[in-house]
C-alpha cells in the first residue's frame, strides 16, 4: 500500500517561487539515475550528489520535423534512445532515481510507464514526477483522462485511443480544423513515432492513477511529498524498500 511520509500542497504562480520549489524537491534526489524526455528544460540537480543520463525515444531532428516551433530551441541531446514507456535494456533495480518532468502525459500507456519506472528503481529509489495541470495549458479544451480510460489503455497499450488523442492534440496545440490537416498530422506523428500529449489531467487525477498502480498492480510507493502550483503538480515518490 502506498504510504505517505510527508505531503505538502503549495499553490503559487509560475515564477521564481515556483522554480525554487521545484529546485528544492529536485535537491532531495541522490545517486545516479535517468531523466526521461528532458527536452528543453533538464531538471536542475545538485551535481555533487546526483548525476543523470538523458533518455528519450526520439532525437532533436525528429522533434523539429514534427513540431517546427522548436526549431530555435536548445534541445537536450539524449544519451540513450529508448522508449520511455518500456525503458528497454535498462536493468531491473539499477537506478537510484527516475525523473519524469512533463512526460507521463506523452505516454500511450501511463499505468504501464509507471510500472516500468518502478521496475528500474532500486528499493528506496526516487521518482520525480511532474505533470502539467491541463486547466492552465493549451489542453484545457480537451476532456480529462479518467482512471477508467487509463485502465483501458493499459489493457490494449493505448492502441484503441491513439488516433483520437492525436487528433485532439492537433486541434488544441496546432489549431488544426480541416479534416485533411488532421489526417496529415496523424500520419506525420505515426511515421515519426512522436509522442504528443495523449492524456491530460488535473493533479488529483494523477494521484489517483499512482494509487491505482499501488493497490491494483502491486507496486510499492511511498509519497514523500506532493506540491501543486498553478501550472503543474510535482509528486516525489519513493519505491518501497520492502
C-alpha positions as CSV (number, residue, x, y, z in Angstrom):
1,X,0.0,0.0,0.0
2,X,1.2,3.5,-0.7
3,X,2.4,5.2,2.4
4,X,2.8,8.9,2.8
5,X,5.6,10.3,5.0
6,X,5.1,13.9,4.2
7,X,2.5,15.6,2.0
8,X,2.5,19.3,1.3
9,X,0.3,21.2,-1.1
10,X,1.5,24.6,-2.1
11,X,-0.2,27.0,-4.6
12,X,2.0,29.5,-6.4
13,X,2.3,31.2,-9.8
14,X,4.9,30.0,-12.4
15,X,7.5,32.5,-11.2
16,X,10.7,32.4,-9.2
17,X,8.9,30.9,-6.2
18,X,7.7,28.0,-8.4
19,X,11.3,27.4,-9.6
20,X,12.6,27.5,-6.0
21,X,10.0,24.8,-5.0
22,X,11.0,22.7,-8.0
23,X,14.7,23.0,-7.2
24,X,14.0,22.2,-3.5
25,X,12.3,18.9,-4.5
26,X,15.0,18.0,-7.0
27,X,17.6,18.7,-4.3
28,X,16.3,15.7,-2.4
29,X,17.5,13.3,-5.2
30,X,20.7,11.4,-4.7
31,X,22.8,9.0,-6.7
32,X,22.8,8.0,-10.4
33,X,19.7,7.8,-12.5
34,X,17.7,8.7,-15.5
35,X,15.8,11.8,-16.8
36,X,13.3,10.9,-19.4
37,X,12.4,13.4,-22.0
38,X,14.3,16.4,-20.7
39,X,13.6,18.3,-23.9
40,X,14.4,21.9,-23.4
41,X,14.4,22.0,-19.6
42,X,16.5,19.4,-17.8
43,X,15.9,19.2,-14.1
44,X,18.5,21.0,-12.1
45,X,20.2,18.5,-9.8
46,X,22.8,19.0,-7.1
47,X,25.8,18.0,-9.2
48,X,27.8,16.9,-6.1
49,X,25.3,14.3,-5.1
50,X,23.2,13.4,-8.2
51,X,24.1,12.6,-11.8
52,X,21.6,11.9,-14.6
53,X,21.8,10.3,-18.0
54,X,19.2,11.5,-20.5
55,X,16.8,9.2,-22.1
56,X,14.4,9.9,-25.0
57,X,12.6,8.0,-27.7
58,X,13.4,10.5,-30.5
59,X,16.3,12.8,-31.4
60,X,16.2,16.5,-31.7
61,X,15.9,16.3,-35.5
62,X,12.6,14.4,-35.2
63,X,11.2,16.8,-32.7
64,X,11.8,19.8,-35.0
65,X,10.4,17.9,-38.0
66,X,7.1,17.2,-36.2
67,X,7.0,20.5,-34.2
68,X,8.7,23.3,-36.2
69,X,8.0,25.7,-33.4
70,X,11.0,24.2,-31.6
71,X,13.4,25.0,-34.5
72,X,15.3,27.6,-32.5
73,X,15.0,25.8,-29.1
74,X,18.0,24.2,-27.4
75,X,17.0,20.6,-27.0
76,X,18.8,18.2,-24.7
77,X,20.6,15.5,-26.7
78,X,19.6,12.1,-25.3
79,X,22.4,9.8,-24.1
80,X,20.2,6.8,-24.7
81,X,17.4,6.4,-27.3
82,X,14.8,4.0,-25.8
83,X,11.0,4.3,-25.4
84,X,10.2,6.0,-22.1
85,X,7.3,3.6,-21.6
86,X,9.4,0.5,-21.5
87,X,13.0,1.6,-20.8
88,X,14.0,-1.4,-22.8
89,X,17.5,-2.5,-22.0
90,X,17.6,-0.8,-18.6
91,X,18.1,-3.4,-15.9
92,X,15.8,-4.0,-13.0
93,X,16.6,-2.2,-9.8
94,X,19.5,-0.4,-11.4
95,X,18.7,3.3,-10.9
96,X,18.7,5.5,-7.8
97,X,16.2,7.8,-9.4
98,X,14.0,8.4,-12.4
99,X,12.9,12.0,-13.4
100,X,9.8,12.3,-15.5
101,X,9.0,16.0,-15.9
102,X,6.1,16.7,-18.2
103,X,6.5,13.3,-19.7
104,X,3.7,11.0,-18.4
105,X,1.1,12.8,-20.5
106,X,3.1,11.7,-23.6
107,X,2.8,8.0,-22.7
108,X,0.2,6.0,-24.5
109,X,0.0,3.6,-21.5
110,X,0.7,5.7,-18.4
111,X,0.0,2.9,-16.0
112,X,2.5,0.7,-17.8
113,X,5.0,3.5,-17.8
114,X,4.7,3.9,-14.0
115,X,5.2,0.2,-13.7
116,X,8.4,0.3,-15.8
117,X,9.8,3.3,-13.9
118,X,9.2,1.4,-10.7
119,X,10.9,-1.6,-12.1
120,X,14.2,0.1,-12.8
121,X,14.4,1.8,-9.4
122,X,16.4,0.4,-6.6
123,X,14.3,-0.2,-3.4
124,X,14.2,3.3,-1.8
125,X,14.8,5.0,-5.2
126,X,13.0,8.2,-6.1
127,X,10.6,9.0,-8.9
128,X,10.4,12.8,-9.5
129,X,7.1,13.1,-11.4
130,X,6.0,16.5,-12.7
131,X,2.7,16.8,-14.5
132,X,1.1,19.9,-16.3
133,X,-2.3,20.9,-15.0
134,X,-4.4,20.8,-18.1
135,X,-6.5,23.8,-16.9
136,X,-3.6,26.1,-17.4
137,X,-2.3,24.8,-20.8
138,X,-3.4,24.5,-24.4
139,X,-5.0,21.2,-23.3
140,X,-7.7,23.0,-21.3
141,X,-10.4,22.4,-24.0
142,X,-9.8,18.6,-24.1
143,X,-11.7,16.0,-22.0
144,X,-9.9,15.0,-18.8
145,X,-8.4,11.5,-18.9
146,X,-10.3,9.3,-16.4
147,X,-8.8,6.3,-14.5
148,X,-11.2,4.0,-16.4
149,X,-9.6,5.3,-19.7
150,X,-6.1,4.7,-18.3
151,X,-7.0,1.1,-17.4
152,X,-8.4,0.5,-20.9
153,X,-5.2,2.0,-22.4
154,X,-3.2,-0.3,-20.2
155,X,-5.1,-3.3,-21.5
156,X,-4.5,-2.5,-25.1
157,X,-1.4,-0.5,-25.0
158,X,-3.3,2.7,-26.0
159,X,-4.0,1.4,-29.5
160,X,-7.7,1.9,-29.3
161,X,-7.5,5.6,-28.4
162,X,-4.3,6.6,-30.2
163,X,-5.7,8.3,-33.2
164,X,-8.4,10.2,-31.3
165,X,-5.8,11.6,-28.9
166,X,-3.5,12.7,-31.8
167,X,-6.5,14.5,-33.3
168,X,-7.3,16.2,-30.0
169,X,-3.7,17.4,-29.7
170,X,-3.7,18.6,-33.3
171,X,-6.8,20.7,-32.7
172,X,-5.7,22.0,-29.3
173,X,-2.0,22.6,-29.8
174,X,-1.7,23.3,-33.6
175,X,-5.2,24.6,-34.0
176,X,-5.9,22.3,-36.9
177,X,-9.5,22.3,-38.0
178,X,-9.7,20.9,-41.5
179,X,-10.1,17.1,-41.8
180,X,-7.2,16.9,-44.3
181,X,-4.9,18.7,-42.0
182,X,-5.8,16.4,-39.1
183,X,-5.2,13.3,-41.3
184,X,-1.9,14.6,-42.4
185,X,-0.9,15.3,-38.8
186,X,-1.9,11.8,-37.6
187,X,0.3,10.4,-40.5
188,X,3.2,12.6,-39.5
189,X,3.0,11.6,-35.9
190,X,2.7,7.9,-36.8
191,X,5.6,8.0,-39.3
192,X,7.9,9.6,-36.7
193,X,6.6,7.7,-33.6
194,X,6.3,11.1,-32.0
195,X,4.8,11.4,-28.5
196,X,2.1,14.1,-28.4
197,X,0.0,14.7,-25.2
198,X,-2.1,11.6,-25.3
199,X,-3.6,12.2,-21.9
200,X,-4.5,15.3,-19.9
201,X,-5.2,15.7,-16.1
202,X,-5.6,17.8,-13.1
203,X,-3.3,16.9,-10.2
204,X,-5.8,14.7,-8.3
205,X,-6.2,12.5,-11.4
206,X,-2.5,11.7,-11.4
207,X,-2.5,10.9,-7.7
208,X,-5.5,8.6,-8.3
209,X,-3.6,6.8,-11.0
210,X,-0.5,6.4,-8.8
211,X,-2.6,4.9,-6.1
212,X,-4.2,2.5,-8.6
213,X,-0.8,1.2,-9.6
214,X,-0.1,0.7,-5.9
215,X,-3.3,-1.0,-4.9
216,X,-4.2,-2.9,-8.1
217,X,-0.9,-3.5,-9.8
218,X,1.2,-4.4,-6.8
219,X,3.7,-1.5,-7.0
220,X,5.0,-0.3,-3.7
221,X,5.1,3.5,-3.5
222,X,5.7,5.9,-0.7
223,X,4.6,9.5,-1.3
224,X,7.3,11.7,0.1
225,X,5.8,15.0,-1.0
226,X,3.3,16.4,-3.4
227,X,3.3,20.1,-4.4
228,X,0.7,21.8,-6.6
229,X,1.3,25.0,-8.4
230,X,-0.9,26.8,-10.9
231,X,0.7,25.2,-13.9
232,X,2.0,21.8,-12.7
233,X,2.0,19.3,-9.9
234,X,5.1,17.5,-8.7
235,X,5.0,14.2,-6.9
236,X,8.1,12.9,-5.2
237,X,7.6,9.2,-4.9
238,X,9.8,6.5,-3.4
239,X,9.9,2.8,-4.3
240,X,9.1,1.0,-1.1
241,X,12.1,-0.7,0.4
242,X,10.1,-3.8,1.5
